[in-house]
Amino acid sequence: MPEASSWQTSQKCVRGIYPSGAGSSHLYYESTFPMVGNSGRLTSLALLVVLALVACGNPQAVVPGGPQARSMTAFPPPMAIGVRPARDPGSIHPQPMAQTPKLDPQSFAGASRDRRAQVTVVDPSWQAVPGDGVRIAVSPADPINCAGTTTGHGSVFVLSSAPAGPDKYIWEGDGQGHWCNVPGLATQLSAAPNGTLYVANSAGGLYAWNGSTWTGLAGGASGLTAAADGSLYVLSNENASGDQSIWHLSGGTWTWVPGSGIQIAASWDSSSYTESNGSTITAGGLYVLTSQGYLYHGTANGSPYVGMPGMASAIAPVVVQGASGQSGGGIYALSYPSDAVHGNPIWYYDLDNAAWRGIPGSGASIAALSLQSGAKASLWVISASGAIYTSGINAVTPAPTASPTPASTPAGATPFPTPSATPNLTLSCNTSTQRCGVQRWHTKTLDDVDEYKIAWTPNLDTVNQLTLLPVPVNYSEYGPGGSDVGRFPPYELQVFTVRALLVTRKHETGTSGDDDYHVEIADPDNPTRTMVTEAPHGECTYACASGFGGFMDGIRNELDTCFGPATSSFQAFPAGVIVKFTGVGFFDGLHGQTGALANPGSPASNFELHPLLSMEFVSGKPNVAGC
């Protein structure tokens, strides 16, 4: 299975991955460097923001399609074949390519916008690339007639965020931050294996760039994708909106391809695969995404189509090869429905194993460079804010590796003060009257066997980022191996500090309660993204034994002092109260908790800070004695 291993951002911004600030954009590309552990942690807020790949996304779209649509194992209805349109895109003569002034590459590579920290996982595999854009395409061929670029990395093409309007400036680069301006304007683009660039503009014009001149191909196009043999698949523009007919341009001849969609992506894969429902994904062919989010694979001639499980808003097929020669095929996708403001979480469908899995990060535009002509496979993403990121892809067979170790803390972060190297077991706690929890209670109270492994210097993250952490491989809500022994690395072995909007609070009492304070928080920059934090009672048996009970009670006491005693019913906090919460990461089974959002992956789980250990007011602190 391909594994994103080293994202890079260009300092250019592109709308397609994640918002880094109002009106800002960032661009990223994927390199081929292997994943590194803590050594890859970002050490500056600027770069941290650049890694803002983690999509805020639709709160319900935690997987391609999201639970509101259908399960990830459900298949779509048959592809609607339709009838052949009266005329092909090539029968419409395109207007000449727009004449644009020659732009200074520094104006693109030096673009710098507000890059707030929006990384779900500050994953060392993602790297930022200088640039600014809204659409991205890649080719294994080196840049053509582009001075100053290096060779051996393939080429990347970007539509920048300028000028205003649907048609954007076109840039070609080497993936290392060197760019050349390609004259003209476009809204869509795709690159062939030989480096030929194909683009379409808002008027439907379809053009090919050979490194020096444009050739007009058609006047009725809305989308396009280059095939491995250099031919071109095109979506028409005969419909005002929704799905468009598909055409194939090869050797100057236009052929209608049965089926329709809003995005097409040619497969460069020479292998065939068997789906979980027994159907076969044949070598090569064409992936088609419809306006309903349904994904299909068709032969080079379209029909027959095979429906793929799940839903998506954007796709990027890929072929990779590992160091030992094994190869694998798959599809990178952005979740459905499309979220142009925040971007969408990234997913990968492994064709070898017929299964989806979440990829740390998010975006608004995505492209994957398949292994071709010696160029290494890589993934490229543009955030909703326009930032460009990249990461190398390594083949891992037959199953995905465990999640990467969380990166170390940015400069300036303060380690959380642990009470001692070993738990203080001599505390006097009145445990006889406390009703405590059962499920993973050693872990929830820091009385577990892995407590000594926890990294106490906090990762600085947002609520949105934490809700997008992938569910651990082999996760069980009962703990590793189904018992309360140990933690799921890497995120349950990390302390996190999060800036949060206080939403609601409840004291979990009664016969089914565990005496925790359940505190719902939201991302101040995107309040639809919420999560659960918990403060156990410090005199519960294991909390007392852990030596951390005083920290847990400190949180509860401060909340009671500032907002009044917690009750057994949910109470809303006053509007606009923002705090910094610090706590230990924990994945809890999803069972209807107020404020919980399902993290990417399965089985259903939500990421929490459990237990909470410290609290600091940022704004909205009540004017109450003792608070």
C-alpha distance (Angstrom), angle and dihedral (degrees) to the residues before:
residue distance angle dihedral
M1 . . .
P2 3.79 . .
E3 3.76 114.0 .
A4 3.80 122.9 -162.5
S5 3.75 103.0 -124.3
S6 3.78 112.9 170.3
W7 3.77 125.0 17.6
Q8 3.76 119.6 -167.4
T9 3.75 129.2 -172.3
S10 3.71 126.3 -145.8
Q11 3.74 112.9 -143.7
K12 3.76 86.4 -115.9
C13 3.72 120.9 102.4
V14 3.74 125.0 -130.8
R15 3.72 130.9 177.9
G16 3.71 105.6 -125.7
I17 3.76 110.6 76.0
Y18 3.77 117.3 45.2
P19 3.77 141.1 -27.3
S20 3.76 113.3 -104.5
G21 3.75 94.9 177.9
A22 3.73 141.3 -29.4
G23 3.76 109.1 -49.8
S24 3.77 93.6 -6.2
S25 3.79 129.4 126.0
H26 3.75 137.5 -163.7
L27 3.79 134.6 -171.0
Y28 3.77 131.1 -150.9
Y29 3.78 137.5 -178.4
E30 3.74 133.6 -167.4
S31 3.76 122.3 -115.7
T32 3.77 129.3 -166.7
F33 3.77 102.0 -116.0
P34 3.80 116.0 128.5
M35 3.76 119.4 -104.6
V36 3.76 112.8 -90.0
G37 3.79 125.9 -162.3
N38 3.76 129.2 -132.1
S39 3.78 91.7 -25.0
G40 3.77 89.0 75.4
R41 3.80 95.6 59.8
L42 3.77 113.9 132.1
T43 3.76 113.0 -109.5
S44 3.77 100.6 -167.1
L45 3.75 132.4 54.8
A46 3.79 90.3 -131.5
L47 3.78 92.3 61.0
L48 3.77 91.5 39.3
V49 3.75 88.5 59.3
V50 3.77 90.7 46.0
L51 3.75 86.8 61.8
A52 3.78 88.4 59.9
L53 3.73 89.0 131.9
V54 3.69 92.7 126.5
A55 3.70 105.0 105.1
C56 3.76 120.8 -136.4
G57 3.76 84.0 -151.3
N58 3.77 128.2 167.1
P59 3.82 107.2 -45.7
Q60 3.79 88.7 -127.8
A61 3.77 96.5 43.0
V62 3.76 97.4 80.3
V63 3.78 91.5 139.5
P64 3.76 129.5 26.4
G65 3.76 100.5 -69.9
G66 3.76 95.0 9.7
P67 3.79 126.1 -132.9
Q68 3.79 91.1 -74.9
A69 3.78 90.5 67.7
R70 3.79 108.8 41.0
S71 3.76 139.2 -60.0
M72 3.79 120.0 -69.8
T73 3.79 89.3 -114.4
A74 3.80 93.8 54.1
F75 3.80 118.3 101.4
P76 3.83 126.3 -139.8
P77 3.80 126.3 -112.2
P78 3.83 116.9 -89.2
M79 3.78 116.2 -69.6
A80 3.80 112.9 -94.0
I81 3.81 102.6 -119.3
G82 3.82 98.0 -168.0
V83 3.80 125.3 -178.2
R84 3.78 131.8 -69.1
P85 3.82 111.8 -86.1
A86 3.77 118.0 -121.9
R87 3.79 94.3 -108.9
D88 3.78 138.8 18.6
P89 3.83 125.0 -123.2
G90 3.79 90.3 -106.4
S91 3.79 91.5 62.8
I92 3.81 87.8 70.3
H93 3.78 112.3 77.2
P94 3.83 112.4 -132.9
Q95 3.77 123.8 -131.8
P96 3.82 115.8 -115.3
M97 3.78 114.9 -80.4
A98 3.80 111.3 -89.6
Q99 3.80 114.4 -94.1
T100 3.80 110.9 -125.9
P101 3.81 131.7 177.3
K102 3.78 118.1 -102.1
L103 3.79 105.6 -95.9
D104 3.79 126.7 -144.9
P105 3.84 110.3 -112.6
Q106 3.79 89.0 -140.8
S107 3.79 89.4 63.6
F108 3.80 86.9 61.5
A109 3.80 104.4 33.6
G110 3.78 91.3 43.9
A111 3.78 95.4 52.1
S112 3.79 109.4 129.9
R113 3.78 124.6 -178.7
D114 3.79 135.4 170.7
R115 3.80 103.4 -65.6
R116 3.78 105.5 -172.5
A117 3.78 118.6 -172.5
Q118 3.79 103.3 -86.5
V119 3.76 102.0 145.7
T120 3.74 114.8 133.9
V121 3.73 91.8 -160.7
V122 3.74 115.1 12.2
D123 3.75 84.7 -134.6
P124 3.81 115.2 -175.3
S125 3.78 87.8 -146.9
W126 3.81 91.8 73.2
Q127 3.80 118.0 77.9
A128 3.77 129.2 -178.8
V129 3.79 122.9 -124.5
P130 3.82 123.6 -156.0
G131 3.77 109.4 -103.5
D132 3.77 147.8 82.2
G133 3.79 125.6 -124.8
V134 3.79 156.0 130.8
R135 3.83 104.6 -140.5
I136 3.78 132.7 32.0
A137 3.82 138.7 -166.9
V138 3.82 132.8 174.3
S139 3.81 139.0 -155.7
P140 3.83 132.4 -170.8
A141 3.82 89.2 -132.7
D142 3.79 118.3 94.1
P143 3.82 118.3 -110.4
I144 3.79 114.5 -74.6
N145 3.80 119.4 -130.9
C146 3.81 91.8 -14.5
A147 3.80 111.9 138.9
G148 3.78 119.1 -141.3
T149 3.78 97.4 20.0
T150 3.78 124.0 125.4
T151 3.79 127.6 -126.8
G152 3.78 134.4 -126.1
H153 3.80 97.6 47.7
G154 3.79 101.6 81.3
S155 3.78 120.7 -125.1
V156 3.78 135.2 -77.5
F157 3.80 126.0 -154.1
V158 3.79 122.9 -158.6
L159 3.78 136.2 -175.0
S160 3.79 104.4 -144.3
S161 3.79 125.7 -137.9
A162 3.81 90.4 -108.8
P163 2.95 143.5 119.4
A164 3.80 110.3 35.4
G165 3.78 114.8 -102.9
P166 3.81 132.2 48.3
D167 3.82 98.0 -63.2
K168 3.80 115.9 75.9
Y169 3.79 139.6 -168.7
I170 3.81 115.6 -91.6
W171 3.80 124.3 -129.8
E172 3.80 133.0 -174.6
G173 3.79 123.2 -160.6
D174 3.79 145.3 165.0
G175 3.79 97.2 -119.5
Q176 3.79 90.3 -107.9
G177 3.79 97.3 88.8
H178 3.83 98.6 -87.0
W179 3.81 114.5 124.1
C180 3.79 140.3 -175.0
N181 3.77 125.0 -165.7
V182 3.81 115.6 -120.7
P183 3.82 109.0 -153.2
G184 3.78 115.6 -116.9
L185 3.82 140.7 45.9
A186 3.80 131.6 -94.3
T187 3.81 145.2 166.5
Q188 3.83 99.6 -155.9
L189 3.79 133.7 29.9
S190 3.80 143.8 179.7
A191 3.81 132.9 178.3
A192 3.82 128.1 -141.5
P193 3.82 124.6 -138.8
N194 3.83 90.2 -103.2
G195 3.80 91.9 55.0
T196 3.81 98.0 -102.5
L197 3.81 109.5 147.7
Y198 3.79 120.0 -141.7
V199 3.80 120.9 -167.1
A200 3.80 139.8 174.2
N201 3.78 127.0 -156.2
S202 3.81 132.4 -149.9
A203 3.81 91.5 -94.3
G204 3.82 90.8 59.7
G205 3.78 96.2 -103.5
L206 3.80 114.9 152.6
Y207 3.82 119.2 -157.4
A208 3.82 141.8 173.9
W209 3.84 123.7 -144.8
N210 3.81 119.4 -156.2
G211 3.79 97.2 -176.5
S212 3.81 96.3 -84.2
T213 3.82 111.8 32.2
W214 3.81 141.3 29.6
T215 3.80 122.8 -125.7
G216 3.79 118.4 -159.9
L217 3.82 111.4 -133.4
A218 3.81 106.5 170.5
G219 3.79 145.0 -14.9
G220 3.80 103.2 -141.2
A221 3.81 107.4 63.4
S222 3.81 131.7 124.7
G223 3.81 101.0 168.0
L224 3.80 140.2 11.0
T225 3.79 146.2 -176.7
A226 3.80 131.1 -168.8
A227 3.80 117.5 -129.6
A228 3.81 126.2 -139.8
D229 3.83 91.0 -104.0
G230 3.81 91.7 55.1
S231 3.81 95.3 -104.6
L232 3.79 120.5 126.7
Y233 3.80 135.2 -124.6
V234 3.80 115.2 -155.9
L235 3.79 136.7 -168.7
S236 3.80 113.4 -141.5
N237 3.79 124.2 -132.0
E238 3.81 99.3 -140.1
N239 3.83 93.0 117.7
A240 3.79 121.4 69.9
S241 3.81 89.5 -136.5
G242 3.79 141.3 -13.3
D243 3.77 128.1 39.0
Q244 3.80 120.3 2.4
S245 3.80 131.7 -157.6
I246 3.81 119.3 -96.9
W247 3.81 126.2 -124.8
H248 3.79 134.3 -176.8
L249 3.80 121.3 -143.3
S250 3.80 113.1 -161.9
G251 3.79 127.7 155.4
G252 3.80 90.7 -9.4
T253 3.82 92.9 -56.3
W254 3.81 124.0 117.9
T255 3.82 116.7 -144.3
W256 3.79 125.0 -176.2
V257 3.82 113.8 -123.8
P258 3.83 114.1 -154.1
G259 3.80 113.2 -119.6
S260 3.82 134.7 48.6
G261 3.78 140.9 -130.1
I262 3.79 148.4 145.8
Q263 3.81 97.1 -109.6
I264 3.79 132.3 28.5
A265 3.80 129.7 -170.6
A266 3.79 123.8 -174.1
S267 3.80 116.1 -135.8
W268 3.80 117.0 -129.0
D269 3.81 90.6 -172.0
S270 3.81 117.7 122.0
S271 3.83 93.8 -166.5
S272 3.80 131.1 85.7
Y273 3.81 126.0 -137.0
T274 3.81 137.9 -161.6
E275 3.80 118.4 -131.6
S276 3.80 126.2 -141.6
N277 3.82 89.8 -102.6
G278 3.79 91.4 54.2
S279 3.80 97.6 -104.4
T280 3.81 120.7 131.8
I281 3.80 128.8 -122.0
T282 3.78 102.0 -150.7
A283 3.79 125.0 -145.8
G284 3.80 115.6 -83.3
G285 3.76 115.6 -11.3
L286 3.76 129.4 119.3
Y287 3.80 137.0 -62.1
V288 3.80 114.6 -144.9
L289 3.81 126.1 -164.4
T290 3.80 118.2 -163.1
S291 3.79 130.7 -151.3
Q292 3.83 88.4 -105.0
G293 3.81 90.1 60.5
Y294 3.81 94.2 -106.9
L295 3.80 117.2 145.8
Y296 3.82 124.7 -149.6
H297 3.78 137.6 174.8
G298 3.77 119.3 -145.9
T299 3.77 134.4 -179.6
A300 3.79 120.5 -100.9
N301 3.80 85.8 -85.4
G302 3.80 94.0 45.2
S303 3.79 109.0 -121.1
P304 2.94 130.8 104.0
Y305 3.80 94.9 54.2
V306 3.80 124.7 -166.9
G307 3.80 116.1 -150.0
M308 3.81 115.1 -132.8
P309 3.82 121.9 -145.1
G310 3.80 120.1 -106.3
M311 3.80 130.2 17.7
A312 3.80 135.6 -91.3
S313 3.80 143.2 -177.6
A314 3.83 97.1 -150.0
I315 3.81 134.7 13.0
A316 3.81 140.1 -161.1
P317 3.83 118.9 -176.4
V318 3.80 116.9 -150.8
V319 3.80 142.4 -173.6
V320 3.80 119.6 -158.5
Q321 3.76 139.0 177.9
G322 3.78 128.1 -153.3
A323 3.79 128.8 -139.8
S324 3.79 92.1 -95.9
G325 3.79 91.9 53.8
Q326 3.80 99.6 -102.5
S327 3.79 114.8 138.4
G328 3.74 134.3 -158.0
G329 3.75 139.4 -176.5
G330 3.75 132.7 -146.8
I331 3.78 148.8 138.4
Y332 3.78 127.4 -105.3
A333 3.80 111.9 -150.0
L334 3.78 142.0 179.8
S335 3.80 115.0 -132.9
Y336 3.80 124.0 -101.9
P337 2.99 135.6 -77.5
S338 3.77 102.4 37.8
D339 3.81 116.2 -112.7
A340 3.80 107.2 -161.0
V341 3.80 92.6 180.0
H342 3.79 100.5 52.5
G343 3.77 104.4 14.0
N344 3.79 126.1 -125.6
P345 3.82 133.5 -86.7
I346 3.81 115.8 -99.1
W347 3.79 121.4 -118.7
Y348 3.78 134.8 -177.3
Y349 3.81 125.8 -148.1
D350 3.78 110.6 -154.9
L351 3.80 107.6 -148.0
D352 3.81 91.6 -165.8
N353 3.80 92.3 57.8
A354 3.83 99.4 24.7
A355 3.80 93.9 -130.8
W356 3.81 140.5 117.5
R357 3.78 124.5 -129.5
G358 3.78 133.3 178.0
I359 3.81 122.1 -107.1
P360 3.83 119.0 -153.2
G361 3.80 107.2 -107.1
S362 3.78 141.2 38.6
G363 3.76 140.4 -129.9
A364 3.77 150.9 169.9
S365 3.81 97.9 -132.0
I366 3.78 127.3 30.2
A367 3.82 137.4 -174.5
A368 3.80 133.1 173.1
L369 3.79 126.8 -154.7
S370 3.79 109.8 -143.8
L371 3.77 121.6 -148.1
Q372 3.83 103.8 -85.9
S373 3.80 133.8 152.4
G374 3.79 93.1 -9.2
A375 3.79 96.3 -52.9
K376 3.79 112.0 132.3
A377 3.79 120.1 -117.7
S378 3.79 115.2 -102.1
L379 3.78 141.2 170.5
W380 3.79 123.2 -132.6
V381 3.79 127.1 -165.3
I382 3.78 135.9 -179.7
S383 3.78 115.8 -156.0
A384 3.78 124.7 -134.3
S385 3.79 85.7 -104.8
G386 3.80 91.4 54.0
A387 3.80 100.9 -104.7
I388 3.81 117.1 144.8
Y389 3.81 122.3 -135.3
T390 3.77 134.8 176.4
S391 3.77 138.1 -170.2
G392 3.76 134.4 -179.2
I393 3.80 118.8 -117.2
N394 3.78 122.4 -138.3
A395 3.78 123.8 -169.7
V396 3.77 114.8 -120.0
T397 3.79 118.0 -174.8
P398 2.92 131.9 -126.1
A399 3.81 104.8 -12.5
P400 3.81 136.6 17.3
T401 3.77 118.6 -92.8
A402 3.78 122.2 -115.8
S403 3.79 119.0 -83.1
P404 3.82 114.9 -77.5
T405 3.78 120.1 -98.5
P406 3.79 111.5 -93.9
A407 3.78 112.2 -99.5
S408 3.77 121.7 -110.9
T409 3.76 121.3 -95.3
P410 3.82 125.3 -79.1
A411 3.77 117.0 -105.2
G412 3.79 112.6 -78.9
A413 3.80 97.9 30.8
T414 3.80 115.9 133.0
P415 3.80 119.7 -131.7
F416 3.78 113.3 -119.9
P417 3.82 109.1 -108.0
T418 3.80 108.9 -114.0
P419 3.81 114.6 -154.6
S420 3.79 91.7 -126.6
A421 3.76 141.6 -30.2
T422 3.80 87.9 -95.5
P423 3.81 127.6 32.4
N424 3.80 116.2 -88.0
L425 3.78 102.2 -118.9
T426 3.80 95.4 176.5
L427 3.82 96.8 73.2
S428 3.77 114.5 125.2
C429 3.79 107.3 -125.8
N430 3.76 128.3 171.9
T431 3.78 95.5 -136.0
S432 3.78 97.8 157.3
T433 3.82 94.8 83.7
Q434 3.78 98.3 41.4
R435 3.79 123.4 100.8
C436 3.78 105.9 -148.3
G437 3.76 136.1 -176.7
V438 3.78 129.5 -94.3
Q439 3.81 112.7 -163.1
R440 3.83 110.1 83.4
W441 3.79 87.5 -22.2
H442 3.81 94.4 152.5
T443 3.82 88.5 56.9
K444 3.80 95.6 43.1
T445 3.82 90.9 54.4
L446 3.84 97.6 40.0
D447 3.80 93.2 -111.9
D448 3.81 92.6 118.6
V449 3.79 130.9 117.8
D450 3.83 92.8 -110.0
E451 3.82 97.0 52.0
Y452 3.80 90.8 103.8
K453 3.83 89.7 60.2
I454 3.82 94.7 59.3
A455 3.82 116.0 118.5
W456 3.80 102.4 -130.1
T457 3.78 97.7 -167.0
P458 3.83 101.4 93.3
N459 3.76 125.9 -120.5
L460 3.80 108.1 -132.1
D461 3.80 107.2 -131.1
T462 3.80 143.2 150.3
V463 3.78 127.2 -115.1
N464 3.77 89.1 -112.5
Q465 3.78 91.6 53.9
L466 3.77 92.9 51.2
T467 3.80 92.5 50.2
L468 3.80 88.4 57.8
L469 3.80 98.8 52.6
P470 3.82 108.3 122.5
V471 3.79 118.1 -108.5
P472 3.83 107.7 -106.8
V473 3.77 120.3 -98.2
N474 3.83 110.4 -95.5
Y475 3.81 91.1 11.5
S476 3.81 120.0 178.9
E477 3.80 124.0 -179.9
Y478 3.82 86.7 -135.9
G479 3.79 92.8 59.7
P480 3.83 136.4 -99.5
G481 3.76 107.9 -23.4
G482 3.80 89.8 4.8
S483 3.81 96.6 -69.0
D484 3.81 137.6 94.5
V485 3.78 93.7 -102.8
G486 3.78 118.0 116.8
R487 3.80 135.6 -21.6
F488 3.79 137.6 -83.0
P489 3.82 108.5 -108.4
P490 2.89 138.9 -104.5
Y491 3.80 107.0 14.9
E492 3.80 98.3 34.1
L493 3.80 87.2 56.5
Q494 3.80 93.5 58.3
V495 3.80 136.5 81.4
F496 3.81 114.4 -138.0
T497 3.79 132.9 -161.2
V498 3.78 115.0 -156.7
R499 3.80 132.9 -177.1
A500 3.79 104.0 -133.8
L501 3.79 144.6 177.4
L502 3.81 110.2 -130.9
V503 3.82 110.1 -125.6
T504 3.83 113.8 165.2
R505 3.81 140.5 -14.1
K506 3.79 135.1 -158.1
H507 3.80 135.4 179.0
E508 3.80 104.2 -135.6
T509 3.78 100.7 -137.8
G510 3.80 134.3 147.2
T511 3.77 131.3 66.3
S512 3.81 92.9 -49.5
G513 3.80 97.9 39.5
D514 3.80 126.6 98.6
D515 3.84 95.4 -152.6
D516 3.83 92.1 -109.5
Y517 3.78 123.6 142.8
H518 3.81 102.4 -121.9
V519 3.82 107.5 -153.9
E520 3.80 120.0 -173.7
I521 3.81 115.1 -153.5
A522 3.81 134.5 -177.3
D523 3.79 137.1 -156.5
P524 3.84 106.0 -98.4
D525 3.82 89.6 -145.1
N526 3.81 93.8 47.5
P527 3.83 110.4 19.5
T528 3.80 92.7 -175.2
R529 3.80 86.7 73.2
T530 3.79 106.3 80.9
M531 3.79 135.9 165.8
V532 3.78 141.6 -178.4
T533 3.80 126.8 -106.5
E534 3.80 124.1 -176.0
A535 3.80 135.5 -157.8
P536 3.83 111.3 -166.7
H537 3.79 120.9 -152.8
G538 3.78 107.3 -88.4
E539 3.81 92.5 -137.0
C540 3.79 95.6 56.0
T541 3.78 107.9 120.2
Y542 3.79 99.6 -104.8
A543 3.81 94.5 35.0
C544 3.77 89.3 56.1
A545 3.79 92.4 46.0
S546 3.79 92.4 49.6
G547 3.79 93.2 61.2
F548 3.82 90.9 -129.5
G549 3.80 96.9 94.0
G550 3.79 92.6 102.6
F551 3.81 91.5 59.7
M552 3.80 91.7 50.3
D553 3.80 93.0 48.5
G554 3.80 89.8 47.0
I555 3.83 90.1 61.8
R556 3.81 92.4 47.2
N557 3.80 93.3 47.5
E558 3.79 93.2 49.0
L559 3.82 92.0 50.4
D560 3.81 90.6 48.7
T561 3.80 92.4 48.1
C562 3.79 94.5 48.6
F563 3.81 100.5 37.4
G564 3.80 106.3 19.4
P565 3.82 129.2 -101.8
A566 3.78 115.7 -36.6
T567 3.80 116.4 -115.0
S568 3.78 135.5 -154.0
S569 3.82 89.6 -102.0
F570 3.79 126.0 68.6
Q571 3.81 112.7 -92.4
A572 3.79 122.9 -163.8
F573 3.79 117.3 -128.2
P574 3.82 118.2 -129.8
A575 3.80 111.8 -83.9
G576 3.79 118.7 -88.3
V577 3.81 101.5 18.5
I578 3.80 108.1 148.3
V579 3.80 123.3 -174.6
K580 3.77 141.3 169.4
F581 3.79 110.3 -119.3
T582 3.80 121.7 -166.7
G583 3.78 120.8 -164.7
V584 3.78 146.1 133.5
G585 3.80 120.1 -82.3
F586 3.80 117.6 -108.2
F587 3.82 135.7 171.1
D588 3.80 112.9 -142.8
G589 3.77 127.5 -170.9
L590 3.80 111.6 -100.9
H591 3.81 110.0 -114.2
G592 3.79 106.9 148.8
Q593 3.81 99.8 -69.6
T594 3.79 113.0 171.4
G595 3.81 108.8 -104.5
A596 3.81 95.9 11.9
L597 3.80 120.0 133.5
A598 3.78 122.2 -168.9
N599 3.79 112.3 -108.3
P600 3.82 118.5 -136.8
G601 3.77 112.2 -79.1
S602 3.77 139.1 34.0
P603 2.93 150.5 -34.9
A604 3.81 94.2 38.3
S605 3.78 109.2 -91.5
N606 3.79 138.9 153.4
F607 3.80 127.2 -146.1
E608 3.81 116.6 -123.5
L609 3.77 140.8 174.1
H610 3.80 98.7 -118.4
P611 2.91 114.5 -166.8
L612 3.79 109.5 21.8
L613 3.78 110.9 -144.9
S614 3.81 108.2 178.1
M615 3.80 141.7 11.9
E616 3.80 133.3 -159.9
F617 3.80 126.5 -178.0
V618 3.81 116.9 -125.5
S619 3.81 99.6 175.4
G620 3.80 139.3 -17.0
K621 3.81 95.7 41.8
P622 3.82 108.6 171.9
N623 3.80 117.3 -113.0
V624 3.78 92.4 -125.0
A625 3.79 127.7 136.6
G626 3.77 110.8 -97.3
C627 3.80 94.3 12.5
